[in-house]
Every structure is written in structure tokens, then in C-alpha cells.
Amino acid sequence: MPRVLTWLVWGFVEGEVLNVGRKTRVIPTAIRRALRARDRSCQYPGCSQSRYVDGHHIVHWADGGETKLNNLVLIVGDITDWCTSSVIKS
């Protein structure tokens, strides 16, 4: 099934909103389900882990990023820690 149809099944057919804008940083269940269906595994280059993944904002919420499907990505928690610490060190 194409990804676009997956989004429609998870979001619009069931009447669930897939964009809450700046209302909340927390990813609602409907968006989390659609994100999981779209990404299926960690999107960090070279990582194919499908367990222990979390949704993260591409444009960080604190920097004005919205909580909507096209601004979210699945990443393994350990990679997030590594990315954050490597950014801080550089």
C-alpha cells in the first residue's frame, strides 16, 4: 500500500487530526500511529532499528516547529543522545 494511502487510513478516514500545529509538543496517538506506519524504523542513515524508536520534531518545537506528520521522524533514543552530545561537543 502506498504511503499516502496509509496516511489516509490512519488519519482522515477515521477522522483523526494529523496536525496539531504549535498547540502541543507531545505527539498525539493518531499522529504517532501515522508516523510509525510511514517510517516503520529509525530514519537515521544506516540504522534499521524498528524497536525503541521515538518520534522527534525535524524543526524542533522550541524553535517554532509544528507537531505535524511532515515535521516528525522516527529515531532510536540512543542515536538522539549521541547526536545531542556530538552537537554540544562541536
N, CA, C and O of each residue as an XYZ file, in Angstrom:
360
protein
N       0.846     -1.174      0.000
C       0.000      0.000      0.000
C       0.892      1.238      0.000
O       1.798      1.327      0.830
N       0.672      2.191     -0.895
C       1.488      3.403     -0.914
C       1.368      4.173      0.397
O       0.352      4.102      1.089
N       2.406      4.895      0.713
C       2.432      5.624      1.975
C       1.297      6.633      2.085
O       0.737      6.806      3.167
N       0.947      7.299      0.997
C      -0.123      8.287      1.044
C      -1.422      7.634      1.497
O      -2.150      8.198      2.313
N      -1.715      6.453      0.973
C      -2.933      5.754      1.373
C      -2.871      5.338      2.835
O      -3.892      5.348      3.523
N      -1.696      4.976      3.316
C      -1.551      4.628      4.722
C      -1.909      5.822      5.589
O      -2.608      5.673      6.592
N      -1.441      6.999      5.216
C      -1.761      8.202      5.981
C      -3.262      8.440      5.996
O      -3.833      8.804      7.024
N      -3.900      8.232      4.841
C      -5.342      8.457      4.770
C      -6.096      7.492      5.665
O      -7.045      7.881      6.346
N      -5.681      6.245      5.665
C      -6.349      5.249      6.506
C      -6.200      5.615      7.980
O      -7.171      5.564      8.734
N      -4.997      5.979      8.390
C      -4.763      6.281      9.805
C      -5.397      7.593     10.221
O      -5.874      7.716     11.349
N      -5.413      8.579      9.329
C      -5.853      9.897      9.746
C      -7.226     10.317      9.291
O      -8.114     10.534     10.115
N      -7.412     10.433      8.016
C      -8.612     11.080      7.533
C      -9.836     10.182      7.492
O     -10.939     10.660      7.758
N      -9.692      8.914      7.172
C     -10.830      8.020      7.125
C     -11.451      7.870      8.507
O     -12.673      7.816      8.644
N     -10.606      7.804      9.527
C     -11.095      7.676     10.895
C     -11.382      9.039     11.519
O     -11.829      9.108     12.664
N     -11.134     10.117     10.789
C     -11.427     11.452     11.279
C     -10.455     11.977     12.318
O     -10.809     12.868     13.089
N      -9.240     11.449     12.361
C      -8.256     11.899     13.345
C      -7.345     12.954     12.734
O      -6.960     12.849     11.569
N      -7.006     13.952     13.505
C      -6.182     15.062     13.051
C      -4.707     14.654     13.025
O      -4.203     14.052     13.974
N      -4.017     14.991     11.919
C      -2.596     14.660     11.796
C      -1.718     15.910     11.856
O      -0.557     15.883     11.449
N      -2.283     17.003     12.367
C      -1.544     18.249     12.515
C      -2.161     19.021     13.676
O      -3.311     19.452     13.595
N      -1.407     19.194     14.748
C      -1.902     19.990     15.873
C      -1.140     21.308     15.985
O      -1.325     22.056     16.945
N      -0.287     21.589     15.007
C       0.434     22.858     14.976
C       1.316     23.059     16.194
O       2.058     22.164     16.598
N       1.223     24.259     16.777
C       2.055     24.610     17.933
C       1.310     24.377     19.246
O       1.807     24.735     20.314
N       0.131     23.785     19.170
C      -0.695     23.589     20.361
C       0.017     22.754     21.430
O      -0.078     23.053     22.620
N       0.725     21.714     21.005
C       1.422     20.840     21.958
C       2.689     20.257     21.342
O       2.751     20.008     20.138
N       3.693     20.043     22.182
C       4.948     19.409     21.740
C       4.797     17.894     21.712
O       5.453     17.212     20.925
N       3.932     17.372     22.573
C       3.720     15.925     22.674
C       2.990     15.430     21.419
O       2.035     16.052     20.953
N       3.459     14.302     20.886
C       2.875     13.749     19.655
C       1.628     12.938     20.015
O       1.729     11.933     20.719
N       0.443     13.368     19.537
C      -0.789     12.633     19.832
C      -0.782     11.231     19.219
O      -0.041     10.959     18.274
N      -1.607     10.359     19.763
C      -1.659      8.958     19.338
C      -1.909      8.807     17.839
O      -1.241      8.000     17.193
N      -2.837      9.548     17.276
C      -3.156      9.429     15.843
C      -1.945      9.761     14.975
O      -1.669      9.064     13.998
N      -1.228     10.817     15.327
C      -0.035     11.192     14.564
C       1.075     10.169     14.781
O       1.808      9.839     13.848
N       1.199      9.668     15.999
C       2.212      8.652     16.286
C       1.978      7.386     15.449
O       2.924      6.803     14.920
N       0.722      6.972     15.334
C       0.388      5.795     14.514
C       0.744      6.022     13.049
O       1.319      5.147     12.401
N       0.400      7.201     12.529
C       0.701      7.520     11.132
C       2.209      7.597     10.903
O       2.707      7.150      9.870
N       2.928      8.162     11.862
C       4.395      8.254     11.786
C       5.018      6.862     11.761
O       5.923      6.593     10.971
N       4.535      5.995     12.616
C       5.031      4.616     12.679
C       4.757      3.873     11.372
O       5.606      3.126     10.884
N       3.560      4.085     10.808
C       3.204      3.438      9.537
C       4.060      3.979      8.389
O       4.434      3.230      7.486
N       4.366      5.271      8.423
C       5.161      5.882      7.351
C       6.631      5.483      7.445
O       7.204      5.006      6.465
N       7.248      5.672      8.613
C       8.696      5.464      8.746
C       9.072      4.009      9.002
O      10.075      3.536      8.468
N       8.303      3.300      9.793
C       8.496      1.893     10.135
C       9.735      1.582     10.948
O       9.731      0.616     11.710
N      10.798      2.364     10.816
C      12.022      2.125     11.576
C      12.778      3.443     11.719
O      12.357      4.474     11.195
N      13.885      3.392     12.427
C      14.726      4.574     12.627
C      15.155      5.130     11.269
O      15.567      4.378     10.386
N      15.060      6.428     11.111
C      15.402      7.072      9.845
C      16.811      7.640      9.819
O      17.200      8.294      8.851
N      17.583      7.393     10.878
C      18.977      7.827     10.880
C      19.731      7.003      9.831
O      19.555      5.786      9.787
N      20.565      7.625      8.984
C      21.279      6.888      7.945
C      22.050      5.691      8.507
O      22.848      5.833      9.434
N      21.803      4.526      7.940
C      22.491      3.310      8.337
C      21.834      2.551      9.487
O      22.277      1.455      9.831
N      20.797      3.109     10.078
C      20.112      2.446     11.188
C      18.794      1.863     10.691
O      18.009      2.556     10.044
N      18.554      0.597     10.992
C      17.304     -0.041     10.574
C      16.506     -0.550     11.772
O      15.594     -1.361     11.615
N      16.849     -0.073     12.965
C      16.171     -0.491     14.192
C      14.690     -0.102     14.140
O      14.357      1.046     13.845
N      13.820     -1.042     14.420
C      12.391     -0.736     14.416
C      11.804     -0.741     15.829
O      10.645     -0.376     16.028
N      12.608     -1.153     16.800
C      12.162     -1.129     18.200
C      12.857      0.011     18.926
O      13.942      0.447     18.540
N      12.219      0.480     19.975
C      12.768      1.558     20.803
C      12.966      2.855     20.024
O      13.901      3.609     20.292
N      12.080      3.112     19.057
C      12.147      4.365     18.301
C      11.146      5.360     18.888
O      10.097      4.977     19.405
N      11.489      6.622     18.797
C      10.638      7.698     19.276
C      10.446      8.713     18.156
O      11.309      8.876     17.293
N       9.315      9.382     18.183
C       9.069     10.457     17.235
C       9.766     11.728     17.688
O       9.702     12.094     18.861
N      10.428     12.397     16.765
C      11.122     13.649     17.062
C      10.783     14.685     16.008
O      10.568     14.357     14.842
N      10.736     15.950     16.436
C      10.493     17.056     15.514
C      11.739     17.282     14.654
O      12.859     17.267     15.164
N      11.544     17.489     13.367
C      12.664     17.822     12.474
C      13.095     19.258     12.766
O      14.263     19.517     13.058
N      12.139     20.191     12.683
C      12.376     21.549     13.171
C      11.887     21.524     14.613
O      10.688     21.393     14.858
N      12.801     21.648     15.562
C      12.473     21.486     16.979
C      11.306     22.379     17.378
O      11.185     23.512     16.913
N      10.459     21.856     18.236
C       9.273     22.575     18.691
C       9.659     23.905     19.338
O       8.978     24.911     19.135
N      10.736     23.920     20.107
C      11.194     25.145     20.775
C      11.648     26.216     19.780
O      11.685     27.403     20.104
N      11.993     25.777     18.559
C      12.436     26.706     17.516
C      11.306     27.065     16.554
O      11.556     27.594     15.471
N      10.071     26.780     16.945
C       8.918     27.137     16.109
C       8.375     26.001     15.259
O       7.432     26.210     14.496
N       8.943     24.802     15.368
C       8.464     23.657     14.607
C       7.087     23.213     15.067
O       6.766     23.288     16.253
N       6.280     22.753     14.132
C       4.929     22.305     14.449
C       4.888     20.806     14.708
O       5.742     20.053     14.240
N       3.884     20.394     15.459
C       3.661     18.970     15.681
C       2.698     18.493     14.602
O       1.483     18.445     14.797
N       3.276     18.144     13.466
C       2.506     17.630     12.340
C       3.327     16.547     11.667
O       4.552     16.517     11.791
N       2.665     15.676     10.971
C       3.321     14.482     10.425
C       4.543     14.801      9.579
O       5.564     14.124      9.701
N       4.462     15.820      8.721
C       5.615     16.073      7.848
C       6.753     16.825      8.541
O       7.736     17.183      7.891
N       6.637     17.071      9.853
C       7.745     17.640     10.618
C       8.232     16.667     11.690
O       8.908     17.070     12.636
N       7.890     15.389     11.541
C       8.279     14.378     12.524
C       9.041     13.244     11.856
O       8.863     12.971     10.669
N       9.891     12.590     12.635
C      10.679     11.469     12.132
C      10.916     10.495     13.287
O      11.028     10.908     14.441
N      10.993      9.205     12.971
C      11.313      8.194     13.986
C      12.827      8.054     14.116
O      13.532      7.898     13.119
N      13.315      8.111     15.341
C      14.739      7.963     15.628
C      14.885      7.106     16.888
O      14.086      7.221     17.817
N      15.908      6.248     16.915
C      16.219      5.461     18.114
C      16.727      6.412     19.189
O      17.497      7.327     18.897
N      16.299      6.201     20.433
C      16.687      7.073     21.543
C      18.181      7.232     21.712
O      18.649      8.340     21.974
N      18.958      6.148     21.569
C      20.412      6.225     21.734
C      21.051      7.123     20.690
O      22.013      7.833     20.984
N      20.526      7.097     19.479
C      21.069      7.951     18.415
C      20.797      9.404     18.746
O      21.645     10.268     18.524
N      19.610      9.675     19.280
C      19.275     11.046     19.675
C      20.260     11.545     20.718
O      20.738     12.675     20.625
N      20.572     10.715     21.714
C      21.546     11.096     22.743
C      22.909     11.359     22.122
O      23.584     12.322     22.483
N      23.314     10.504     21.189
C      24.604     10.660     20.540
C      24.635     11.950     19.722
O      25.609     12.700     19.777
N      23.574     12.204     18.967
C      23.510     13.420     18.148
C      23.577     14.660     19.027
O      24.300     15.606     18.716
N      22.833     14.657     20.114
C      22.805     15.807     21.012
C      24.181     16.042     21.628
O      24.650     17.179     21.679
N      24.827     14.981     22.094
C      26.139     15.154     22.731
C      27.203     15.554     21.710
O      28.123     16.299     22.049
N      27.099     15.076     20.468
C      28.102     15.447     19.467
C      27.899     16.891     19.030
O      28.869     17.571     18.697
N      26.668     17.369     19.023
C      26.416     18.773     18.686
C      26.955     19.674     19.786
O      27.550     20.716     19.511
N      26.744     19.269     21.029
C      27.217     20.055     22.175
C      28.747     20.132     22.182
O      29.313     21.181     22.490
N      29.415     19.026     21.844
C      30.889     18.994     21.870
C      31.507     19.803     20.736
O      32.615     20.319     20.884
N      30.808     19.925     19.597
C      31.425     20.624     18.463
C      31.223     22.116     18.482
O      31.694     22.814     17.584
